[in-house]
Amino acid sequence: MHPRELRLSILAVAVLCAPLSAQSGYLDIVDHIHIAAPDQAEAVDWYRRHFGGEPMTEGPDRLMFGDTRLLVQRNAEAEPSAGSAVDHIGFSVPDIDATVAAIAADGATLEGPVRDIPGLFPLAFAVDPWGTRLEIVEDDEKLGLHHLHLRSPDPAGTLAWYHESFGGTEGRMKDRLDGLDFGGVWILLQQGEATPTQGHAIDHIGFRPLNVDAAVEVLRDAGVTITTDPRPLTLQSGVSMRLSFIEGPEGARIELVQRQGV
Protein backbone atom coordinates (compact mmCIF):
# COMPACT_ATOMS: atom_id res chain seq x y z
CA MET A 1 0.00 0.00 0.00
CA HIS A 2 1.24 3.50 -0.84
CA PRO A 3 2.25 5.47 2.32
CA ARG A 4 -0.40 8.14 1.71
CA GLU A 5 -3.09 5.48 1.24
CA LEU A 6 -1.94 3.89 4.51
CA ARG A 7 -2.24 7.21 6.35
CA LEU A 8 -5.73 7.79 4.99
CA SER A 9 -6.68 4.24 5.95
CA ILE A 10 -5.53 4.90 9.52
CA LEU A 11 -7.65 8.05 9.64
CA ALA A 12 -10.64 6.16 8.22
CA VAL A 13 -10.39 3.61 11.03
CA ALA A 14 -10.13 6.44 13.56
CA VAL A 15 -13.38 7.92 12.27
CA LEU A 16 -15.20 4.74 13.31
CA CYS A 17 -13.77 4.72 16.83
CA ALA A 18 -14.74 8.08 18.40
CA PRO A 19 -17.03 11.11 17.98
CA LEU A 20 -15.24 13.33 15.51
CA SER A 21 -15.41 16.81 14.07
CA ALA A 22 -16.50 17.58 10.53
CA GLN A 23 -13.02 16.70 9.29
CA SER A 24 -12.02 13.06 9.80
CA GLY A 25 -9.36 12.17 12.31
CA TYR A 26 -9.89 14.83 15.02
CA LEU A 27 -12.05 14.94 18.11
CA ASP A 28 -14.52 17.80 18.02
CA ILE A 29 -12.80 19.82 20.76
CA VAL A 30 -10.13 22.37 21.42
CA ASP A 31 -7.76 20.12 23.35
CA HIS A 32 -5.93 22.82 25.28
CA ILE A 33 -4.79 26.42 25.60
CA HIS A 34 -1.27 27.02 26.88
CA ILE A 35 -0.70 30.31 28.69
CA ALA A 36 2.31 31.72 30.54
CA ALA A 37 2.90 32.95 34.10
CA PRO A 38 5.98 33.12 36.36
CA ASP A 39 4.20 31.15 39.11
CA GLN A 40 2.15 28.26 37.74
CA ALA A 41 0.32 27.47 40.97
CA GLU A 42 -0.67 31.11 41.48
CA ALA A 43 -2.04 31.39 37.93
CA VAL A 44 -3.97 28.10 38.17
CA ASP A 45 -5.56 29.25 41.43
CA TRP A 46 -6.40 32.66 39.93
CA TYR A 47 -8.25 31.13 36.99
CA ARG A 48 -9.99 28.57 39.18
CA ARG A 49 -11.27 31.23 41.58
CA HIS A 50 -12.53 33.61 38.91
CA PHE A 51 -13.65 31.35 36.06
CA GLY A 52 -14.10 27.89 37.54
CA GLY A 53 -12.26 24.98 36.03
CA GLU A 54 -11.53 21.66 37.67
CA PRO A 55 -8.06 20.75 39.04
CA MET A 56 -6.54 17.67 37.41
CA THR A 57 -4.62 14.78 38.90
CA GLU A 58 -2.46 14.61 35.76
CA GLY A 59 -0.67 17.79 36.78
CA PRO A 60 -0.90 20.82 39.13
CA ASP A 61 -0.25 23.23 36.25
CA ARG A 62 -3.65 22.76 34.64
CA LEU A 63 -7.40 23.12 34.90
CA MET A 64 -10.12 21.42 32.90
CA PHE A 65 -12.91 23.53 31.40
CA GLY A 66 -15.34 21.04 29.91
CA ASP A 67 -13.22 19.09 27.40
CA THR A 68 -10.46 21.71 27.19
CA ARG A 69 -7.37 21.98 29.37
CA LEU A 70 -5.99 25.37 30.39
CA LEU A 71 -2.26 24.75 30.90
CA VAL A 72 0.17 27.17 32.52
CA GLN A 73 3.86 27.12 31.60
CA ARG A 74 6.44 28.87 33.74
CA ASN A 75 7.59 32.01 31.91
CA ALA A 76 8.32 35.34 33.58
CA GLU A 77 9.18 37.12 30.32
CA ALA A 78 6.24 36.36 28.04
CA GLU A 79 5.01 39.13 25.75
CA PRO A 80 1.32 40.13 26.06
CA SER A 81 -1.07 38.09 23.94
CA ALA A 82 -2.83 41.14 22.47
CA GLY A 83 -1.89 41.52 18.82
CA SER A 84 -0.63 37.97 18.43
CA ALA A 85 -2.23 35.32 16.21
CA VAL A 86 -4.24 34.17 19.27
CA ASP A 87 -5.27 37.52 20.71
CA HIS A 88 -7.49 36.53 23.64
CA ILE A 89 -9.53 33.92 25.48
CA GLY A 90 -13.24 34.34 26.19
CA PHE A 91 -14.89 33.19 29.42
CA SER A 92 -18.63 33.35 30.13
CA VAL A 93 -19.73 34.06 33.70
CA PRO A 94 -23.16 34.28 35.41
CA ASP A 95 -22.56 37.81 36.78
CA ILE A 96 -20.19 39.85 34.64
CA ASP A 97 -20.20 42.92 36.89
CA ALA A 98 -19.16 40.86 39.92
CA THR A 99 -16.45 39.01 37.98
CA VAL A 100 -15.00 42.16 36.44
CA ALA A 101 -14.84 43.80 39.85
CA ALA A 102 -13.24 40.72 41.38
CA ILE A 103 -10.49 40.31 38.76
CA ALA A 104 -9.74 44.04 38.85
CA ALA A 105 -9.20 43.74 42.61
CA ASP A 106 -7.02 40.68 42.03
CA GLY A 107 -4.41 42.06 39.65
CA ALA A 108 -6.16 42.20 36.26
CA THR A 109 -6.02 45.34 34.13
CA LEU A 110 -9.39 46.40 32.73
CA GLU A 111 -9.52 47.75 29.18
CA GLY A 112 -12.82 49.52 29.71
CA PRO A 113 -16.23 49.16 31.35
CA VAL A 114 -18.78 46.42 30.79
CA ARG A 115 -20.69 47.01 27.55
CA ASP A 116 -24.04 45.48 26.66
CA ILE A 117 -24.02 44.57 22.97
CA PRO A 118 -27.62 44.24 21.70
CA GLY A 119 -28.27 40.85 20.15
CA LEU A 120 -25.05 39.45 21.58
CA PHE A 121 -24.29 39.70 25.33
CA PRO A 122 -22.68 42.00 27.91
CA LEU A 123 -18.90 41.91 27.59
CA ALA A 124 -15.72 43.47 28.90
CA PHE A 125 -12.02 43.14 28.12
CA ALA A 126 -9.19 42.75 30.60
CA VAL A 127 -5.62 41.47 30.83
CA ASP A 128 -4.73 38.94 33.49
CA PRO A 129 -1.79 39.73 35.83
CA TRP A 130 0.64 37.99 33.43
CA GLY A 131 -0.33 39.33 30.01
CA THR A 132 -3.11 37.10 28.70
CA ARG A 133 -5.91 39.19 27.20
CA LEU A 134 -9.39 38.09 28.28
CA GLU A 135 -12.89 38.74 27.07
CA ILE A 136 -15.44 38.26 29.83
CA VAL A 137 -19.00 37.75 28.63
CA GLU A 138 -22.32 36.97 30.26
CA ASP A 139 -23.84 34.31 28.01
CA ASP A 140 -26.33 32.22 29.97
CA GLU A 141 -26.41 29.65 27.15
CA LYS A 142 -22.72 28.77 27.58
CA LEU A 143 -20.90 29.38 30.86
CA GLY A 144 -17.21 28.63 31.34
CA LEU A 145 -14.66 28.60 28.54
CA HIS A 146 -16.50 30.37 25.75
CA HIS A 147 -14.25 31.15 22.79
CA LEU A 148 -10.82 31.86 21.37
CA HIS A 149 -10.36 35.00 19.30
CA LEU A 150 -7.65 34.87 16.64
CA ARG A 151 -6.22 37.65 14.47
CA SER A 152 -5.47 37.59 10.76
CA PRO A 153 -5.37 40.03 7.83
CA ASP A 154 -7.54 37.43 6.03
CA PRO A 155 -10.14 36.23 8.56
CA ALA A 156 -12.21 34.22 6.07
CA GLY A 157 -9.18 32.45 4.64
CA THR A 158 -7.75 31.69 8.07
CA LEU A 159 -11.08 30.37 9.35
CA ALA A 160 -11.29 28.11 6.28
CA TRP A 161 -7.76 26.83 7.00
CA TYR A 162 -8.68 25.84 10.57
CA HIS A 163 -11.85 24.14 9.34
CA GLU A 164 -10.03 22.21 6.63
CA SER A 165 -7.21 21.26 9.00
CA PHE A 166 -9.01 20.42 12.28
CA GLY A 167 -12.75 20.36 11.61
CA GLY A 168 -15.22 22.18 13.79
CA THR A 169 -18.73 23.16 12.72
CA GLU A 170 -19.01 26.28 10.59
CA GLY A 171 -21.58 28.73 11.86
CA ARG A 172 -22.37 32.18 13.22
CA MET A 173 -22.18 32.61 16.97
CA LYS A 174 -25.45 34.27 18.06
CA ASP A 175 -26.10 34.74 14.32
CA ARG A 176 -23.60 37.59 14.46
CA LEU A 177 -20.01 36.32 14.32
CA ASP A 178 -18.58 33.86 11.79
CA GLY A 179 -16.64 31.08 13.46
CA LEU A 180 -16.06 27.40 14.10
CA ASP A 181 -17.81 25.59 16.93
CA PHE A 182 -15.63 22.93 18.57
CA GLY A 183 -17.99 21.16 20.95
CA GLY A 184 -19.29 24.43 22.39
CA VAL A 185 -16.03 26.39 22.33
CA TRP A 186 -15.91 28.81 19.40
CA ILE A 187 -12.91 29.91 17.37
CA LEU A 188 -13.53 33.42 16.06
CA LEU A 189 -11.43 35.65 13.81
CA GLN A 190 -10.86 39.39 13.84
CA GLN A 191 -9.14 41.29 11.08
CA GLY A 192 -5.69 42.71 11.75
CA GLU A 193 -2.00 42.10 11.43
CA ALA A 194 -0.67 39.57 13.92
CA THR A 195 2.62 38.38 15.37
CA PRO A 196 3.54 34.71 15.99
CA THR A 197 2.29 33.36 19.30
CA GLN A 198 5.43 31.61 20.59
CA GLY A 199 6.84 33.54 23.53
CA HIS A 200 3.56 35.39 24.11
CA ALA A 201 1.24 34.97 27.08
CA ILE A 202 -0.93 32.65 24.94
CA ASP A 203 1.90 30.55 23.58
CA HIS A 204 -0.13 27.97 21.68
CA ILE A 205 -3.40 26.09 21.34
CA GLY A 206 -3.93 22.37 20.82
CA PHE A 207 -6.16 20.02 18.85
CA ARG A 208 -6.70 16.27 19.32
CA PRO A 209 -6.02 13.91 16.39
CA LEU A 210 -6.69 10.23 17.01
CA ASN A 211 -3.45 9.39 15.21
CA VAL A 212 -0.92 12.21 15.40
CA ASP A 213 1.59 10.63 13.00
CA ALA A 214 -1.03 10.22 10.29
CA ALA A 215 -2.44 13.71 10.90
CA VAL A 216 1.01 15.31 10.67
CA GLU A 217 1.77 13.62 7.37
CA VAL A 218 -1.53 14.82 5.89
CA LEU A 219 -0.68 18.37 6.98
CA ARG A 220 2.87 18.05 5.70
CA ASP A 221 1.55 16.95 2.30
CA ALA A 222 -0.67 20.06 2.33
CA GLY A 223 2.40 22.29 2.77
CA VAL A 224 1.99 23.04 6.48
CA THR A 225 5.24 23.71 8.36
CA ILE A 226 5.91 21.00 10.95
CA THR A 227 8.08 22.52 13.67
CA THR A 228 8.29 19.40 15.89
CA ASP A 229 7.85 15.91 14.47
CA PRO A 230 5.68 13.50 16.49
CA ARG A 231 7.34 12.33 19.69
CA PRO A 232 6.24 10.65 22.94
CA LEU A 233 5.86 12.46 26.25
CA THR A 234 5.10 11.03 29.68
CA LEU A 235 4.12 13.39 32.50
CA GLN A 236 5.33 12.95 36.07
CA SER A 237 1.83 11.70 36.88
CA GLY A 238 2.40 8.81 34.47
CA VAL A 239 0.00 10.14 31.81
CA SER A 240 1.35 9.36 28.34
CA MET A 241 0.75 11.12 25.05
CA ARG A 242 2.25 11.64 21.63
CA LEU A 243 2.54 15.16 20.32
CA SER A 244 3.71 17.37 17.49
CA PHE A 245 3.88 21.11 16.83
CA ILE A 246 2.95 22.86 13.60
CA GLU A 247 2.79 26.46 12.43
CA GLY A 248 -0.60 27.92 11.58
CA PRO A 249 -1.54 31.17 9.80
CA GLU A 250 0.25 34.30 11.04
CA GLY A 251 2.63 32.12 13.04
CA ALA A 252 0.05 30.62 15.39
CA ARG A 253 1.81 27.83 17.27
CA ILE A 254 -0.41 24.74 17.30
CA GLU A 255 0.11 21.49 19.17
CA LEU A 256 -1.41 18.21 18.06
CA VAL A 257 -1.87 15.80 20.97
CA GLN A 258 -2.78 12.12 20.80
CA ARG A 259 -3.70 11.22 24.37
CA GLN A 260 -3.52 7.69 25.69
CA GLY A 261 -6.60 6.31 27.38
CA VAL A 262 -8.51 9.60 27.40
N, C-alpha and C positions, 0 to 999 in steps of 0.2 A: 504493500500500500504506500502511495506517495505520502511524504511527511505532512503536507497540508491536509490531505484527506484524513490522515490519522488524527490530526488536531481537531478537525471538524467533527469527526466521529466521537472523540472524547467529549466535546461540548454537547453533542446530541444526546449522549448518555446522561450527562449532567442535567439536561433539561427535564428528564424523566424522574429525577431523584429528589427535587426540591422545588418549592414555589419560587418562580423566577420573575425577573422584570421582563419588559417587552423584548429586550434583546436576549438571546439565549446565552446561558453560561454565567449569569450574575444573579445573586439574590437581589430582591427589590428593596434594597435599603442603602442608606449611607452608612458604611461600616463604622467610620470614626472621624473625629476632628481632632487634630493635634495642635494644641496651643502651647505657649511658652510662659514660664514664670520662674523667678529665681528660687522660690520655695514651693516645691510641688505640693506638699501637704497643706500649706496655707491656701494655695489656689484651689485645690480640690474642695476644701472646707468652705471657701468663699462661694463657689458655684453651688455646692450642695445647699447651703443656707438660703441663698437668694433665688435659686431656680429649680431646686429639687435635685433629682438624680440619685441613683442608688449606688452606694459603695460596692466594690467588687472584690471578691476573694482572689482574683487573678493578679491583682496588683493594687497598691495604695495610691498610685498616681492616676487613678481613673474613676470615672462615674459613668453609669449607664443611664441614658435617657431613651426609654423605649428599646429600640433595636440598635441604637447608635451609642458608641463609646465617646466620651470626651476625655482625651488623654492630655496630661500635662508633662512636658519635657522641661528639664532644668536648663534655663537660659536666662542670664541676667542682662544680656545685651541685645535682645531681640528688638527689631525695628517695629513700629506700630503697624497694625494690619491695614489701616485705612490707606487706600490707594493701591493695594496689592491686588493680585488676581483673585484672591478670596478676601473681599473687603470686610465683611462682618458676619456675625452669627445672630440669628433671630430667636428669641425665647418668648413664649406666650405665658402670661401670668394672669391669675384671677382678679388682681387689683393692681393696676399699673401705677396708680399714684403712690400706693404704699411701697411697692417695689422700687420705684425710682427714688423715693425719699430714702429708703433703706440702703440702697447701693451708693447713693451720694454720701451718706454718713459713714460708709464703710470703704472709702477710698476711690470710688469710681468718679470719673469726670463727666459731667453731663454736657451734651452738645446743644441743649435747648430744652424748652418745656415740653410737656406732653401735648400732642396735637391729636385731635379727633378728625380722622379722614373719612368723610361721608362715603358710605358704600364699601368701606374697607374695615378699619378698626382704629382705636386710639393707639398711638405709637410714640416712642421717644428714642433718641439715640444717646449712647454713652460709651465711654471707654473704660474697661476694667482697670484695676491698679497696675497692670503689667503691659498694657498696650493693645489688647484685643478689643476691636470695636464691636459694640453690641447694639442690636435693635430690640427694644422691649415692646411687645404688643400685648393687647388684651383681646384675644380671640377665643371666645368661649367654646368654639367648635374644635379647637386643637390647642391644649395646654402643653407646656413643656418645650422641648426642642422644636422649633417651628420652621426655620428655613436657613439656608445659606445664601448669601448674596455675593455674586461674583461680578468682576468688572471686565469689560472687553470693549475695544473700539468697534467690534462687530458682534453685538449681542445675539442676533438671530443665528449667525454662523457658529458661534461658540456653543449656543444651546443645542444646535443640531449635532455638533461634534460629541457632546456629552451623551446625548440620546443614542447616537449611533454606536458609541463606545461602550456605554454602561447600562443602557436601558432607561428605566423610568417611564412614567406615563405623561405624555404631552398634555398640557392643559393650561387653563388660566386661573390662577389663584383668586378666589372671590370674583371671578369673571372680570378681573382687572389687569392682572399681571401674568404675562407669558412665563411659563416655567416647566419644570419636570417634577413630578410627584414621585418620590421614592418612599413608598410605604407610609405616607403622611408627613414626611419631611421634604419641603420644597427646595429645589435649586432655582434661584432667580438670577437674572442678569441685568446689570445696569451699564449704560454706555459710558465709556471713558478709557483713557490710557491706563495701563496697569503695569506694575513691576512684578517680577517673579516672587513667589511666596517664601522660598527658602530663606531662613534667617529672620522672618517676620513673626509677629506674635501669633498669627495663624500660619504655622509652617506648612501644613499639608492636610489634605483630606483623603479618606480611604473608601474604596469600594470592595465588594466581596465576590470574586469569581469562585466557582466551585472547583476549577482546576487552573491554578495561577500560571503554570507553565504553558498550557494551551492558550490561555487568554493573552499572555505576553506575546506569543508568536503571531497570533492574529493581529495584534496591534503593531508589532514590528513590520509585518507584511504590508500594513496600511501606511507605513511611513512614520509612525509615532516614535519619538526618541525614548529609548529605554535607558534610564540612568543607573539602575541597579538590576542585574539579572536575578531571576528567582533564587532564593536561598532559604534555608531553614532558620528558625529562631525558636528557642525555648526560654520562656520566662522563668524567673526564680521560683514562681509558684508551681512550675511544672507544666504549664499550659504551652502547647506546641502549635506552631503555625508555619506557613511558608509564605514568603512575601517578595514583592518586587516594587521598584519605584519607576514611574514614567513621568514625562513632562507633558503637561496639557497646554492649551492655548494661553498665551501671555505669560508663560513660565509658571503656571500653576503646578506645584509639586503634588503628585497623586500616588498614593500607595495602594497596591492591590494585595489583599490579604486572603489567603486560604486558611481558614481556621479548622483545627482538628477537633472533632467531636462537639461542635457548636452548631 
